[in-house]
């Protein structure tokens, strides 16, 4: 039947007929308390549901608990304004016998009326209600009573709630219709909030992506300029058959290749979630290996790099690859921070049965100290944020962010001590309790670890 042939005259008041009756209604004060209880439960549901699908499912469960219908469905609009309503949650009191029995046929006339007028519709006896005369399903399922209420918020309609019952000599009441309308409005408010949060998160995500792209573009551009400059010097030296000039250009190329490798590795570490694969590892030899990788850079700038490691320190459970990257970031930052010829970087590795002045389990301490210019007070709170750098064009702003994440994933903590114009110290504390079984799947989310910042 075409839409134009359907009944368009809808009565929203309850019309009782000879073969239907309203069961005894509760005393008004008790009914008000029951309605308040339902609204309180609904508020809890809407505040705790993580998604629209979870929300409508839990709302429909609440409706079945309170209204005792035979069948129910919550229909929501599609992604486009002119999209048809689609079932988002369906529930039966008695499981359907077959596929045909599982279908819930909702009268288009009543549905459109509820959506158009933003007012719920109640039918006391659907089998004799002229509004249902176009639906064979009403006769087949012997539907006695039905409620259809819109889900809306302000001027936006999200869908509708429909329930029906085939219990003889029973009908839903006007009070139940009013409660269903309230449920529809609360659900609409929750869906509107979820939609607003999704839009805000999308906007924030786009803004973050824009900032990330801009920062990366700036860093990559600087590195490419260095590569191009080094390539030009190499080309000039080869053209003049002068290996000394070409060698100088190659040094420029190598430095910028190291920078782009470091940027790429930090990007990979920052963007993906990795599982911490713990191994019993001696921290001293790992730090010494990192120092060896920086010897050439230190020699070029005439910087002293000293490793002070306790040779008797027992191995601790760490992911050696991840800690290696964190140490390289800290050492690389320190080497870049100090002045050529007068600069000095010291790495200390200590084992504490218990940290001084504290009560706890054994801890490994790794400290990187330098005699650089220190960190200005206004930049201290940003040093662990991605794409915030204190090294100007030399930095990418990812090293300390990646280091902080690695330390957190090891359930450790990092502390910064600095004195402007004189020195800085980054102190890393890692759990070293050999008697406990460390869960490799445990991360900082299970036990938060903060980055402490202080000034000397």
N, C-alpha and C positions, 0 to 999 in steps of 0.2 A: 504494500500500500504506500502511496506517495505521501510525503509530509503534509501536503495540503489537504489530504482526505482525512487526516487524524482529527480527533476532537480537540478543539482549542479552548473551550470554556471549562475552566478548572475552578472547583470550589475548594478553598483551603480550610474550611471548617469541617469538623467531623460530622458525618451523616450516618447515623445508625439505621440499620434495617432489621427486618424481623428475625433473621437468622444469625445475627451477631450481637455480642454483648461485651461490655467492658467489665473485666474482673475487678474485684474490690480494690479500690485505690488506697494507699496508705494515708494516714493522717497528715495534714499539710506540713506540720513542723517536722515530722519524720521524713517526709518526702524532700523537704528543703535540705535536711542534713545529708540524705542520700545523694542528692544532686551535688552538694558541695564536696562530698567525698569523691564522687566521680570526677569532678573538675580538678580536684587536687591530684588524683591519680593521673589524669590527662596531662596536667602541668609537669609532673615528674617524667612522664613518657616523652613529652616534647623537648624537655631540657636534656635528656640523656641519650636520645636517639642520634646516631652518627650519620645516618643517611635517610633519604626520603623513603626508600623501600623499607627500611627497618621501622621508620616512624609509622607509616600507614599499616604495616603488619601488626604492630603493637596496639595501635588505635582500634583496629578491627577486633583484636582479641578482647580488648576492654569492652567494646560494644556487645560482643557475644556474651560476655560475663554478666552484663547489666540488663540487656534487652531480651535475651534468650530467643533469638530468631532461629528460623530453620536454615536460612541461607543469607549471605551477605557479601557485598562487593564494594570496594572503594575504587572509583574511576578517576583518573587524572588526565589532564589535557596533554597533548604531545608537545614537542619542542617548538612547533610553529603555531601562530595564532589561530589558524583555521583548521588545525588538526582535530581529528575525532577523539572523543574520550576513549581511553584504553584502560582495561582493568589493571590496577597496580597491586591489589590484594584481594583474594577470594577465600571464603571460608564456609564450611558446611557443618551443621550440627551432626548430621548423619552422613557418612561418606557416600558419594554418588555410586550407583550401581554400574553405570556404563558412561561412555563419552557423551552421549546425548543427555543423560541425566545430570552430567556435570555442568551443562550450560545454564547460565542464569540470564533469562530474558527480561530486560528492563523496559517498561513502557516508554517509548520516545516522547509521548505527550507529557507524561508526568515529569520525566527527566528534563525536557526542555523548559517546562513551566518552572521547575525548581531553579534552574540555572538562570532563566530570563528574569524572574522576579526576585531572585536571591532570597527565596523563602521556601521552607520545607513543605512537603506535601504528604498528607496522611490519608490512606484509604482504609476504611473500616472493614469492607468486604470486597476484595478485588474481583471476585467472581461475578458480582452483580454491578460493579462500578463501571459506568459507561466509559470512563477514561481508559479502561483496560480492554475494551471490546475488540480491539485489533490484535490482541496478543493471544494466540492459541496456547502459549505456555501457561497462561493463568489457569485455563481450564485443565490442562494436562497435569499440572502440579497442584491443582486445587488450592491456589493461594488465597488465603482468607484476609490477610492484612499486610500492609506494606507501608514503609516510610522511605522517603527520598529527601535528603537534605543537601544543600550545596556546601562546598568547601570554598570559602572565599575570604579575602582580606581586603578591606576598603573597596576599591572598585575593580579588583582583580579576582577572577574566578579560577580556581585550580582544578576543580572537579566536583564530584558528588559522592555521597554515601547512600547506599541502598541496602535495605534489609527487608525480608518478608517472612511470613509464617503461614503454615497450613493447618495449624491447630484449630479444630472446630470450636465455634462459640467463644472465640477469643479475638480481641483486637488490640492493637497498640493504642495508647491514650494520647490526648493532646499534651499532657505533661511530658510524656516520653518524646513526643515530637519537639517540644521546646528544648529538652535536654539534648536531643540529637542535633538541633540547630546550633546549640552552644558548642557541642563537640566539633561540628563543622567549622565554626569560626575559630576555635582554638587551633585546630589542625591547619587551617589556612594561615593563621599567624605564624605557626611553626614553619610551614613551607616557605612563607615569605622571608622569614629570618634566614632559613637555610639558603634561599636563593640570593639574598643580599650578601651573606658570608661568602658564598661561592664566587659572586661577582667581585667582591673585595679581594679575595685571594687571587683571582685571575689577574686583577689589576696590579696587585703587589708582585705577582710572579712576573708579569710583563715588565714592570719597573726594574725588578731585580735582574732579569735577563738583559735589559738595556744597559744597566750599570755594569754588569759583568762583561758584556760585549765591548763597551766603551773602554773599560780598564784593560781588558786583554788586547784590544786593538792598539791602545797606547803603548803597552809593554812590547808587543810584537813589532810595532813600527820602530821603536827604539833599537830593538835587537837587529832588525833587518837593515837599519841604517848603519849599524856597526859592521854587519856582515858585508854590506856593499862597500863601505870604506876600506875594510881589510882586503876585499877582492880587488879593489882598484889599486891598492898599494902592491899586492902580489903581481897584478898584471903589469904595472909600471916596472917592477923589478925584473920580471921576465923579459919585458920588451928591451930593457937596457942590459940584459944579461948580467944583472947585479943580484947575486944571491942574498946579500946583506939586506937590501931593500925588501926583497921578496920575503925574507925571514921575518922582518918586522911586520909585514902585512899578514903573514900567517899567524903571528901571535895575536893580532886583533881578531882574525877569523876564529881562532881557537877559543878565545875568551867569550865571544858571542855565541859560539856553538854550545859552550858549557852553560851559558845562560838560558838558551832555548831548551836544552835538555832538562835543566832544573825546572823551568816553567812547565814543561810538558809533564814531568813526573809529579809535580805538585798538583797540577790540574787533575791528573788521573786519581791521585790520592784523595783530593778534596771532593771530587764529583761522585765517586762510587763508594758504596759500602763494602768493606772488606771484612772477612772473618779473621779474628785474631788467632793465629796458629802458634800456640805457646811451645817453646822449647827451653830446656835448661841451658842457659847461655852465660858465659862469663862476660861481664860488662866491660872489664878493663881492656881485653884484646879487641873488642868491637870498637871501642872509642879510639884505640891506637890505630886501627885500620882507617877510620875516618880521618884522623890527623895526617896519616901518610898520604891520603888522597889530596890533601890541601897543602902539602909541602911545597910543591912548585909555585903555587900562588903566593905562599908566605915568603918564599925565597925571592920571588920577583919584587915583592913590596918591602923586603927586609923586615919582616914581622916575626917576632918570637912566638912560637906555638909550643906550649909546655903541657905534657900530660902527666898528671899525678894520680896514679891508680894504686889501690891497695892490692898487692899481689896475693894476699891470703883471702881475698874476698870470695865467698862461695858463689856458684852459679845461681841465677834466679830465672824464674819462668817468664819469658818475654817472647814476643815475635821479633826475631833478630832483624828481619828485613825492614819492618816498620820502625823499630827503634833506631836502626842505622840511618834511615831517612830523616828522622827527627833530630838526631845528633848532627848530621850533615847540615841541616837547616840552621841549627843554633851556632855551629862553628862557622859556617859560611857568613852568617850575619855578623858575628863578632869580628871576623877577619876583615870584612868590608867596612866595619865601623871605625876601626882604629886607624891612626895616622901611619903612613909609611915611615920606615926607619926607627920610629920611636914606639910603635905599637907593640903590645904584648897581649896574648890570649892564653889563659890557663884553664885547663880542664881537670876537675877533681872528681874522682869516683870513690865513694865511701860506703861502708856498710854499717848500719846502726841497728843494734839489737832492739833498742828503743830510742826514739828521737829525744833529744835533750828537752827536759821539761814537760814531756808528754808520756802518756800511758798507751801502749798499743803493741802492734806486732813488728817484727823486723822490717827494716826499710832500706832500700838502696837509694843513695843520693848521687846525682850527677849534676855538677855545677860547671857552668861556662862563664868565666869572668874575663872582662876586658877593660883596658884603660882608655876606652873611647870617650866620646863627648857626652855620653848618657842619653837619656830619653826625656824630652820636655814633658812637663806636667800635663799639658793639655792633650798630649798624644798617648799618655799611658793607658787610658781606658779603651783605646781603639786598637792596641797593638795585636790583639788576637782576632780582630775582625778581618774577614777576607777583603783583599784589595785596598787595605790601608797600610801604607808603607812609610817608614821614616827615612828611607834611603833615596828618595827622589827618583830620578830616572834609572837608577841602578837596581831598584827593587820591583817585584811583581805584586807584593802584598799578600802572597799566599803561604809563604814559608812558615810563619808563626801560627797561622790558622790551621795548617796541616799538622804542625807539631802539637798544638793544643788538642786536636782531635785524637791523634795517636796516643798521647798521654792519657786522655780520658778513657779511651778504649782499653787501656791497661789498668784502669781503676786507680790511676796515679793522680798527681797534681803538679802544677808548675807555679813557681813564685818568681816574681821579678823584683829586683832591688836595684835602684839606680840613684846616682848623684850627678846632676847636670854639670857638665864640664869636666868630670873626673873619671867615672867608671859606671859599669853596668854588670849585673850578675843575673843569670837565669838558672834557677835551681829546680831540678826535676826530682820528684820523689816517687819511687815505684815500690809497690808491695813486694816483699821478699820473704814471706813466711813459707819456709820449705816444708813445714809440718802439715799444712793445709792443702787440700786438693783444690786447685784453682780451676774454675769452670771456664773453658775456652770460649763458650758462647756468652758468658757474662760480659756486659759492657758498662760504660759509665751511666747508662740509663737505669741500671739496677742500683747503683750507688753513685750519686752525683759527685763529681770531683771538680772543684773550682780552681780557676787560675788566680792565685793571690798576687797582688801588686802592692809594693811598698816602696818608699823612698828612703834612702840612707840619710 
